[in-house]
Amino acid sequence: MNVGTWVGVFLPLFLLFFASLPQQNAARKSVISKIQKRKGVIIMSNEIIKKYIGKNCIISTGTFGINVVGKIISVEENWIEVETKKGNELINAEFVQSIKIKSN
C-alpha cells in the first residue's frame, strides 16, 4: 500500500480516537463528582491534620493517586509537608483521602 492509502484509512481513525479522549475525561470527572456528592464527602480540614504533626503516617490520595509514607512536618493553608526517605514532599490537602498513623 502506498502512503496515500495509509493516510486515507488511518488518519480518520487516529483523529476519532484523540477527539474522544477529552470527552472520556470529562465523563470520568462528572461520575466521580456525583459519587462524592452522594456519599457526602467532606474536604479534610487542616485542624484535623495538624494533630498528626511530628508523627509517622501513611497518607493516601485515593485510587488515582499514591500513598506517601513519612513524618508530617507542617500543615499550611492547603498543603501538607511530609519528610520521606527520598526527601520532603508537598501534598495538596484537598486530595487526601485518609491518614493512617504508623506504629514504630
C-alpha positions, 0 to 999 in steps of 0.5 A: 500500500502506498502512503496515500492509502495509509493516510486515507484509512488511518488518519480518520481513525487516529483523529476519532480516537484523540477527539474522544479522549477529552470527552472520556475525561470529562465523563470520568470527572462528572461520575466521580463528582456525583459519587462524592456528592452522594456519599457526602464527602467532606474536604479534610480540614487542616485542624484535623491534620495538624494533630498528626504533626511530628508523627509517622503516617501513611497518607493516601490520595485515593485510587488515582493517586499514591500513598506517601509514607513519612513524618508530617512536618507542617500543615499550611493553608492547603498543603501538607509537608511530609519528610520521606526517605527520598526527601520532603514532599508537598501534598495538596490537602484537598486530595487526601483521602485518609491518614493512617498513623504508623506504629514504630 
